[in-house]
Amino acid sequence: MKKLTWLLTLLGCFTATNNQAEIVLGHQDKADVNIGCLFPLTGRGGLYGEDSKIGIQLALEKLADKTDDYPSLKIIIEDSRSKASRATRLVKELVRDHQTRFICGVVNSSIAWQVAQVAEQEDVFFIGTDHASSRMTGSGKRPLYFRVSNNTQQSMLAGAKYIREHFSSSADKPIRISYIGPDYEYGYTMWDDLEKALKQQQVNYEIVTTLWPKLYEPNYVTFIQALLEKPTDLIVNAMWGGDLVTFIQQANSAKLFQHAHFANFDTGANFEVLAALGEDMPEGLILASRHHNNWPDTVFNQWFVSRFYELSGRYPSYAAEGAYSGIMSIAEAVHLAGVDATNEELQTVLENLVIKLPEDPTGFSSYMDANTHQLQQVISIGTSTKDTSLPPAARLLHNWSVYYPDRRLSH
């Protein structure tokens, strides 16, 4: 039976519902748990959806190898098309037409905020995997919302610690910081979280400038010029994906990286960025990602990266491990609480979740914070260094600085 599940996992199937293509992985018929996943499968964010799909396949493969009796899963993946109106409509359809008890995924923070509200109205769990706004897990938590990838608050706290450790300041010479981030929820939250973290870490700094280009801005020349006009010790960038690639290419031409140190503490080293830039990625940039293909150097992470490559012919973006984490967290919660558990019982189990993920270093397992419903994880920051071991990337991160959450659990 487990081998049959494994084959279904790898193959999946496409079916038509309301004239829209959906992907079904896992059990094709009746399962213990139905899960509805929302990812962009087309358009500019399509890579994240495709990688998430393969990450889910890897999760089902891992579950098939477990000796304990885990629940059977039917996973229905829908294309959100990165549109809030479509995503919220799909939540209702997944719950009412497919009896899904869990909604999983969502890349964009603004869309996730709206999906969370609809999921709560439908009385189903929303397991967030890729969006990062800390507003989702701040005060007034939603009882059925849990996030299993690190948020902007965690990334910026690690970033503030890195700045404190690697940049010198004095009472009369603060660290001069410029910030550039996208003009929407994610960019604003990132800056707010960084300022709070710098103050918490008692970093003496001053703000040189803050810039807010639109999402998908094609030309950053005026923004780069504004950064060049003023003396700056550190430029903190909060762009991601294609926007970050375009910015770095244009910044190379303007020699911005000779003007100041440059950091992106959340998504700068996402593999899709490294792969797209190739030799155009400068060395010495301070970067992080929610999942690194070359760190930690553990058997588990090596399996995840190599198995993904076997299935796709390329290396994974961070979204793949996010989707993997979401499905494994749901399976573990239902396994512990039982397939007939109430929402209250499942909530209690999720609030006490401890789960080993590919990004976890030896001796550590990710764990849920019961107060915020935010998974606590290790964040690693490195510098871009010439390394062609994972083509088409020509730079990977090395010279790691590793930051653990306040409480550590052994695996």
C-alpha atoms as one frame of an Amber mdcrd trajectory, in Angstrom:
protein
   0.000   0.000   0.000   2.815   2.387   0.827   4.466   1.782  -2.564   1.131
   2.501  -4.296   0.881   5.769  -2.385   4.435   6.603  -3.419   3.618   6.035
  -7.105   0.485   8.160  -6.865   2.569  10.819  -5.190   5.051  10.982  -8.060
   2.511  10.841 -10.839  -0.402  12.890  -9.514  -3.164  13.641 -11.979  -4.847
  16.583 -13.639  -8.616  16.867 -13.471 -11.044  19.563 -14.587 -13.358  21.246
 -12.104 -15.410  24.302 -13.036 -13.259  24.642 -16.169 -10.134  25.146 -14.037
  -7.176  22.770 -13.942  -6.373  21.312 -10.560  -3.646  18.903  -9.504  -4.412
  16.028  -7.175  -1.565  14.295  -5.347  -1.641  11.414  -2.911  -4.882   9.421
  -2.665  -7.094  10.068  -5.645 -10.288   8.877  -3.951 -11.384   8.924  -0.325
  -8.607   9.774   2.122  -8.353  10.346   5.861  -7.603  14.038   5.298  -8.271
  16.364   2.371  -5.873  19.310   1.977  -6.317  22.263  -0.356  -3.105  24.011
  -1.452  -2.946  27.449  -3.079   0.165  28.318  -5.084   0.864  30.389  -8.208
   1.337  27.859 -10.992   1.303  30.359 -13.840   2.658  33.853 -14.372   5.679
  35.470 -12.734   5.401  33.381  -9.565   4.871  30.083 -11.385   8.249  28.649
 -10.369   7.253  28.800  -6.702   4.113  26.792  -7.424   5.952  24.199  -9.481
   8.614  23.814  -6.793   5.923  23.592  -4.111   4.266  20.777  -6.028   7.499
  18.783  -6.063   8.061  19.581  -2.377   4.657  18.045  -1.654   5.632  14.975
  -3.656   8.734  14.609  -1.498   6.632  14.911   1.657   4.326  12.133   0.482
   7.327  10.008  -0.398   8.765  10.547   3.088   5.421   9.704   4.703   5.210
   6.492   2.668   8.495   5.353   4.222   7.367   5.888   7.816   6.745   2.763
   9.858   4.038   4.369  12.016   0.467   4.543  10.819   0.130   8.010   9.311
  -3.127   9.297   7.796  -3.779   9.002   4.080  -3.804  12.390   2.361  -5.568
  13.769  -0.684  -3.904  17.019  -1.706  -5.654  19.301  -4.174  -3.409  22.021
  -5.609  -5.045  25.058  -7.207  -3.440  27.906  -9.141  -3.930  31.106  -7.157
  -2.559  33.137 -10.084  -1.266  35.501  -7.365  -4.726  37.083  -7.151  -6.489
  37.610  -3.826 -10.030  37.434  -5.231  -9.304  34.109  -6.909  -7.519  32.676
  -3.866 -10.356  33.518  -1.457 -12.930  32.054  -3.863 -10.877  28.881  -4.176
 -10.776  28.484  -0.384 -14.564  28.349  -0.291 -14.694  25.879  -3.190 -12.053
  23.625  -1.647 -13.881  23.504   1.670 -17.422  23.173   0.333 -16.841  21.013
  -2.750 -13.862  18.921  -1.611 -14.368  18.891   2.181 -10.827  20.056   2.807
 -10.007  20.482   6.480  -6.704  22.237   5.836  -5.715  25.044   3.485  -1.983
  25.194   2.792   0.474  27.451   0.990   0.118  31.036  -0.379   3.224  32.980
  -1.443   2.083  36.603  -1.233   1.609  38.124   2.249  -1.278  40.389   1.220
  -3.155  37.434  -0.280  -2.398  35.286   2.771  -4.005  37.877   5.038  -7.271
  37.607   3.106  -7.099  33.818   2.815  -6.690  33.588   6.597  -9.902  35.511
   7.120 -11.890  33.273   4.755 -10.391  30.090   6.230 -11.438  31.252   9.680
 -14.978  31.906   8.434 -15.052  28.394   6.947 -13.715  26.944  10.234 -10.705
  25.227   8.634  -6.993  25.359   9.392  -4.663  27.500   7.288  -1.053  26.274
   7.292   1.052  29.071   5.809   4.189  27.968   3.989   5.799  30.831   2.065
   4.435  34.278   2.904   6.419  36.048   5.596   4.657  39.121   7.007   4.966
  39.053  10.790   1.535  40.726  11.036   0.048  37.265  10.476   1.492  35.970
  13.757   1.473  39.138  15.827  -0.990  40.175  18.487  -4.505  38.778  18.192
  -3.452  35.445  16.689  -5.948  33.441  14.655  -6.691  30.115  16.375  -6.650
  28.081  13.137  -3.693  29.782  11.440  -0.157  28.373  11.763   2.954  29.292
   9.763   5.727  26.759   9.155   8.384  28.958   7.503  10.202  31.809   9.197
   8.648  35.274   9.086  10.083  38.760   8.579  10.399  39.328  12.326  12.657
  36.292  12.695  14.710  37.201   9.605  15.177  40.791  10.737  16.111  39.775
  14.276  18.860  37.581  12.813  19.821  40.479  10.539  20.065  42.883  13.492
  22.269  40.413  15.356  24.478  40.107  12.269  24.797  43.898  12.010  25.673
  44.164  15.698  28.376  41.504  15.331  29.919  42.583  12.020  29.585  46.371
  11.870  31.328  48.665  14.331  29.741  51.761  15.829  30.396  54.175  18.642
  28.443  56.785  20.567  29.386  59.481  18.067  29.524  57.267  14.969  26.348
  55.222  14.390  26.045  52.655  11.602  24.537  54.406   8.588  21.762  52.244
   7.089  19.736  52.740   3.910  16.690  50.594   3.172  14.944  49.720  -0.075
  11.906  47.452  -0.118   8.780  46.798  -2.191   5.842  49.143  -1.789   3.393
  46.686  -0.200   2.724  44.730   3.000   5.904  42.624   2.927   8.271  45.566
   2.381   6.690  47.738   5.080   6.595  44.946   7.638  10.212  44.054   6.901
  11.406  47.595   7.637   9.298  47.877  10.780  10.652  44.547  12.028  14.251
  45.548  11.279  13.964  48.829  13.190  12.442  47.061  16.181  15.164  44.389
  16.091  17.991  46.941  15.833  16.649  48.727  18.912  16.179  45.438  20.765
  19.783  44.503  19.999  20.901  47.988  21.088  22.523  48.736  17.743  23.550
  52.373  17.370  22.380  53.310  13.871  20.973  56.138  11.832  18.658  56.007
   8.833  20.161  57.498   5.682  17.208  56.912   3.349  14.239  54.607   2.792
  13.002  53.841  -0.716   9.793  52.089  -1.861   9.745  50.936  -5.501   6.592
  49.250  -6.758   6.422  45.466  -6.920   7.631  44.288 -10.367   9.312  47.656
 -11.024  11.289  47.251 -14.299  13.800  50.088 -13.795  15.613  50.889 -10.549
  18.034  53.499 -11.934  16.549  56.433  -9.993  16.466  54.386  -6.776  20.052
  53.237  -7.207  21.132  56.813  -7.872  19.426  57.908  -4.642  21.403  55.258
  -2.760  24.648  56.411  -4.344  24.125  60.063  -3.454  24.609  59.654   0.308
  27.404  57.999   2.339  26.092  54.677   3.662  27.638  51.827   5.582  24.972
  49.239   4.785  22.156  48.980   2.251  19.414  46.607   3.399  17.315  45.329
   0.498  13.979  43.530   0.942  13.226  42.567  -2.651  12.763  38.994  -3.791
  12.562  36.890  -6.938  12.746  38.624 -10.293  12.731  42.079  -8.716  15.903
  41.322  -6.775  17.573  39.838  -9.855  16.796  42.958 -11.883  17.961  45.256
  -9.080  21.302  43.477  -8.678  21.952  43.505 -12.426  21.278  47.243 -12.617
  23.227  47.901  -9.403  26.214  46.093 -10.907  26.258  48.536 -13.822  26.046
  51.498 -11.444  28.793  50.069  -9.183  26.504  50.302  -6.151  28.247  47.402
  -4.413  31.476  49.374  -4.349  29.640  52.197  -2.570  28.411  50.265   0.484
  27.909  46.842   1.991  24.710  45.177   0.790  22.405  42.788   2.664  19.162
  40.948   2.065  18.344  39.065   5.261  15.250  37.159   4.122  15.255  36.039
   0.486  18.515  37.267  -1.043  20.031  33.802  -1.396  16.928  32.029  -2.634
  18.289  29.571  -5.190  16.179  30.949  -8.035  17.973  34.292  -7.529  21.420
  32.681  -7.478  20.573  30.602 -10.556  19.160  33.516 -12.537  22.145  35.764
 -11.841  24.913  33.218 -12.344  28.190  35.109 -12.795  26.322  38.409 -12.391
  25.900  37.720  -8.660  28.663  39.757  -6.961  30.814  38.187  -4.296  30.630
  39.439  -0.734  26.917  40.261  -0.524  25.334  39.465   2.863  22.395  37.180
   2.183  19.972  34.676   3.685  17.175  32.371   2.583  14.407  30.320   4.190
  16.120  27.198   2.873  19.680  26.727   1.615  20.642  23.908  -0.728  24.194
  23.800   0.670  23.428  24.313   4.382  23.121  22.511   6.707  25.380  19.784
   5.380  23.231  16.967   6.764  22.073  13.681   5.246  18.470  14.901   5.428
  19.078  18.145   3.548  21.280  16.372   1.009  18.454  13.876   0.399  15.912
  16.649  -0.048  18.026  18.594  -2.556  19.221  15.568  -4.530  15.782  13.925
  -4.646  14.244  17.171  -5.856  16.893  17.278  -8.575  16.119  13.689  -9.587
  12.445  14.546 -10.051  12.860  17.920 -11.765  16.350  18.182 -13.276  17.039
  21.388 -11.280  17.692  22.488  -7.738  14.870  23.711  -5.474  13.856  27.218
  -4.536  12.915  27.872  -0.902   9.240  27.308  -1.770   9.821  23.562  -2.165
  10.885  23.082   1.439   8.075  25.365   2.588   5.450  23.173   0.932   7.194
  20.044   2.233   7.051  21.506   5.746   3.357  22.308   5.432   2.311  18.815
   4.408   4.556  17.108   6.962   3.203  19.353   9.731  -0.402  18.520   8.832
   0.356  14.793   8.652   2.155  14.864  12.004  -0.661  16.787  13.695  -3.369
  14.430  12.441  -1.204  11.427  13.289  -0.874  12.618  16.884  -4.414  13.932
  17.373  -6.274  11.294  15.348  -8.296  11.608  12.151 -11.476  12.244  14.138
  -9.950  14.922  16.383 -11.835  18.161  16.941 -10.411  21.481  15.824  -9.587
  22.265  19.436  -7.637  19.004  19.774  -5.770  19.613  16.513  -5.005  23.172
  17.564  -3.456  21.948  20.808  -1.291  19.442  18.934  -0.167  22.064  16.405
   0.693  24.491  19.201   3.058  21.860  20.603   4.408  20.668  17.249   8.048
  19.595  17.012   9.165  18.517  13.561  12.494  17.742  11.895  12.888  19.547
   8.572  15.632  19.598   5.908  16.744  23.092   6.978  17.314  22.023  10.603
  20.975  21.628  11.626  22.144  18.608  13.602  20.747  18.590  17.127  17.838
  20.930  16.404  14.218  20.428  15.389  11.831  23.178  14.369   9.122  23.808
  16.963   5.923  25.811  17.137   5.519  28.803  19.412   2.103  28.305  21.008
   1.575  32.015  21.606   2.119  33.236  18.049   1.509  30.068  15.970   4.861
  30.751  14.295   7.330  27.901  13.763  10.690  28.632  15.386  13.692  27.870
  13.195  17.425  28.434  12.863  18.339  31.287  10.518  21.696  31.239   8.761
  23.265  34.260   7.066  26.300  34.043   4.798  28.203  35.906   2.110  28.062
  35.177  -1.599  31.173  33.252  -2.609  32.343  31.739  -5.903  31.010  28.177
  -5.966  29.830  26.297  -9.069  28.792  23.056  -7.358  25.056  23.700  -7.948
  24.748  25.023 -11.513  23.523  27.283 -12.982  24.390  29.210  -9.809  27.962
  30.496  -9.826  27.835  31.815  -6.252  26.640  30.108  -3.088  26.706  31.304
   0.488  29.634  30.517   2.771  31.137  32.165   5.892  28.010  31.358   7.860
  26.640  33.176  10.894  23.968  30.991  12.491  21.204  32.235  14.789  19.093
  29.919  16.921  15.710  30.814  18.431  15.598  31.448  22.166  14.722  27.860
  23.087  16.490  24.848  21.618  15.137  21.334  21.356  17.203  18.278  20.548
  16.064  15.789  17.928
